[in-house]
Amino acid sequence: MAYDEFLADRIRKILSERHISFTEIKMMGGLCFKVKDKMLCGIHLDKKYGDSLLMARIGTEAYAIVMHKECCLPMDFTGRPMKGYAFITPDGFDTDKDLSFWIQLCLDYNPMAKASRKSNKS
């Protein structure tokens, strides 16, 4: 089973309606959306959870505010949570209004986020 294509289309629609230039990268069985060469959000098929989760790069300040929500989980691929990143369960992005909320948090943080280092692969 692959990531949720319907969710990917919903994210594309929100970004397009806001005239946000973005790119997509398939990685780790999921899909990553980038704005200004920085990860914005993504879709991750979580085998433990059994469904696609929204990966949200929201920064540590927003993270501290929203982590009390039942739909928020720490983003931990390796067993150690990544600072400023959260997984959002499907209940948290069920409606377009809910998904827009998370995408906006990601967009608000994006200008402050650091870009990944470019690899020197030849």
N, C-alpha and C positions, 0 to 999 in steps of 0.2 A: 504494500500500500504506500502510495506517495503522499506528499503534503496535500493539503486541501486547495484544489485549484479554484474553487468558488471563493474562498477567502482571498486568494491571490488577486482574483478579478476585482473583488471589493476594494482591496488596498489600491490597486491601479486606478480605479475609478475615483477614489478620494484624492489621490495625488494629482491626477489629471485635471479634475475639477478645480483644484487649487492652483493650477498652472505650475506645478512643481516638476522640475526636470529631475528624473531619477533613472537609475540603471538597476538591473536585476542580475544576480549571480546565483546559479544553482550550486549548493554546497551541503555536504553532510546529509544528503537525503532531503534537504529542505530548500528554501528559497530565501535569499537575502535581498532587501531593497536598500539601495545606497543613494544618498543625496550629497552632492559635492564631495564625492569619493569617500564618504564616511557612512558606516552602517547606520541605517535609520531604524529598520525593523526587519522582521523576517518571520518565516513560518517553519516550524520544526515539528516533525512527527515524533512524538515522544512514546517510546515503546512501553515505558512504565505506566504512563498515564493512559495510553491507548487511544490517543486522538492528536490532532494537530493543535499546537499551541502557538500563540502569537509571541514572538520574541520582541521585546520593546526595550530600546536603548533610551532611557529616560533621565539618566543622571542620578546622583545620590540624593539630591534634595527632593525631587519628585518621588523617588523610590521610598524615602522615609515617610512621605505623606500617604502614598497609596497602598503600601504593603499590608495594611489592616484589612483590605478588601478580600473577601473569600476567593475571588477569581485570580488573585495574584499569588504567584509562587516564585521563590528565588530561582534565578537562572543558574543552574549548576550542572554543566556537562561532565565535570570531573569529580563531583562530590564537594567542591568548594564553590560557594556562590560567587558570581561575578558582580563586582560593585557597579551600581547604576543600571543594571539590566534586570528585567523581570520577564517571567513567562506569564502570559494571560491565558486562562482556560476559556473554552468556548462560551461559557456563561457570561464572561466579561466582554465579549465582542459580538454577542448575538444580534443586537440591533445595529443599524447603520450609525445611529447616534453614539452608541457605546464604542464602536470601532473608531469613529471620528475622534472621540475623546483621547484614545490611546495614540492614534497617529499624530494628533496635535501635540501631545506631550513629547513624542519623539522629535517632531519638527522643532519644538521650542528648545530642546536640548542640542539639536544638531549643530548649530553655530559654535557651541562651546566644546563639542566633542573633538577628540584628537583623531586624525586619520591614521589608519594602519600604515605601518612601514611597508614600502614596496619591496617585494622579494627580488633578489638578483639572479633569478633563474634565467639561463640562456637557452 
